[in-house]
Every structure is written in C-alpha cells, then in structure tokens.
Amino acid sequence: MKHNLTIQRLALLAGALILPGATAFGSITFSSGYFGSVVHTDQSGGSITSFDRGADGNLYYQTSSSSFNFDGFHRWDGTTQTTLVAGNSDWAGSSVVAIGDYVYYNSEDFTSQKIHRYGPASGANPVSTQISTSANSGLYGHAGELFITGAEGFGTNHIYHSTLNAEGDLNADPAADLGETFGASGPLAFDANGNLYYAPGFGDLSIYRWSAEQVNAAIADPNANPLPTDDVLWADYSAVYGNVGGATGMTFDSDGNLALTLTDFTNPSYLVSLGLTEDGEWNGSISELLASTERLGDLRNFDGYLHIATGDTILQIIPEPGTWSLFIGFSAIGAILLKRGRRRSGPSGK
C-alpha cells in the first residue's frame, strides 16, 4: 500500500503521535509496522461509540457515558467541537453513518429503538430529528441506501433495508426485513462488487458473505428471496481469537482486505485484517494491527487510512514504519511506541 503523505501533512501528524507513557493509550499495543495518530479527542467526557465524515467534510460522532447512556451527538470541524444534541436518558446507540447530505445515529429506551437524522449537513440550518423506531442496532450506508443490523427484542440478528427520499427519510418504515442471519447484531460491510459481509457481535466468531445478486434478490422480494442461511459462511476465526465476544466495527482497507475490530468485556480486544483471494474467498490469514485491554469501537476508512474509535479518541492507523524517520525532523517528542505484536494465521477459509 502506497500513501503519498506530503511534508506538510507529516508535520501536522507529528504533534499527535502516540507516545510511550501516553495515559489515554496505555491500553494499546501496536503490532510491528504500525503506529497511530490522534485525529480527535472528545471534550465532553464521554466514550466515542461511532463516527463518520459528513458531506460537509466535518467529523460527526456520538458518545456514551460510563453508565452506557446517550452522552451526546457531536461535530468536529477540525478546530471546534460542537455538541449538536445533548445527552439524555436514552441508552447510547452503536452507529453513526453519513449518507448523502444527512448523518444518521441511533439510541433506544425501554420501549423503542430510535433512528435519528441530522441535516442537511451542508445546509444553513441543519437539525436533528427522530425519524423511525424501526428495529436497529447498527446503521450502514451503501449506494445511497440504508442497511440495518438488529432484531426485535433479544432475538437473532436480522438485516433490514430502506431507500431514502430527498429529505433523508426512510421510504420503508419500518425498514424491510431482508432475513434472519446469525448470532447477535454486529457490523456489516460491502466490497467494491456489492457483496455483503456480516460479523455477529456476540456468540458466533464467524463472518458471513452474501453475493450482490443474493442481496439484490432479497431487496426486490424479501418474502420470496430472503438472504439465505446455507453456504454463506465466509470465515471462522474462533481458532485464532476464541477469547473475544464478537465483532464491533468492519470495513475494507485500501488493499481490499477486510478489517474488523474484535472485542470483549474482560479479555483484550483486537484490530485485525483478513486477506482475500482473487475470487473473494478468505485466504486463511489474519494480520493483527493492534491489541487493546479496553473495548474497541467503530471502524472507518478515510482517505486510504483506517480510523478507529477507542475510548474518548478517534485514532488514525498508519501502516508505514518507514515514515517515522520523517517525523523526527519535525518534532523532538521522543520515540514512538511500537511494541512488537504478532501476525497470526488461522485455518483455511470456508
């Protein structure tokens, strides 16, 4: 992977590198060849559960309190943090996703699961509005449409779908149920060909894949052609990471590998990358980018770099150890913390 970082960008990053003894990141151990740069640290005192970049170029995210309540929905424009929606008694949601000129986030109380819409982000007077109580846990965008993982109550995960109108509302409310999948609700991602990948959040240490044709058939007629549950297992990582609870965030990196966070409440959490063969199968390899003694949050790919939520901070993962020599010329801040991790290889895919 080649990243043509300019000298100016390197200088800016140098002031926000993760250093030895940094309290906020004492929980993180980077694998050899990786280090991190702080993009933003929340100033409200909450933990960042999810984030995305809006059409206006600003960073939007929501936070959770120590008791898991909704702690606020915020915007960071690179200079100023603005709390757009104050914390309340809802439980914090797990997703923020930008689709078109709107940003969606979720929360819930004891009676309903809520989807909120903020925008238009580039407009003069963007506002936040609750637009649906459709069952949801995770919100995801693909081809300008909304995909949802979730379940009614505490059942097995389903994948839901709705197109969006010009005002950013769901055209199908509640969202159409494309079918029951596996395990507890977890993240999903689409590859460049429109194939859908899903990783349960708890109780099933696997990743499943549906072809673009299967997804389109389910959207066209979910009753006649729901997402199948046979022959869709893509990878089983339990032999390598059997101590985690499940997946939290997932995206594709710039090399076309599937990156995801594997988390647990008591054991270490990991950011890993699974390699693909030319025909899109798992090649059996798992590369570990970092480990953390705390739970890791959502995951995004901005400008060719992975970004991850960890505690109150959004961190950019930089995979080029050679660029560190360039940072030395800009700052005397000391040596970067690069603890040697490990590259793991799991059993062959499906």
Secondary structure, 3 states (H helix, E strand, C coil): CCCCCCHHHHHHHHCCECCCCCHHHCCEEECCCCEEEEEEECCCCCEEEEEEECCCCCEEEEEECCCCEEEEEEEECCCCEEEEEECCCCEEEEEEEEECCEEEEEEECCCCEEEEEEECCCCCCCEEEEEECCCCCEEEEECCEEEEEECCCCCCCEEEEECECCCCCECCCCCEEEEECCCCCCCEEECCCCCEEECCCCCCCEEEEECHHHHHHHHHCCCCCCCCCCCCEEEECCCCCCCCCEEEEEEECCCCCEEEEEECCCCCEEEEEEEECCCCCEEEEEEEEEEECCCEEEEEEECCEEEEEECCEEEEEECCHHHHHHHHCCCCCCCCCCCCCCEEECCCCC
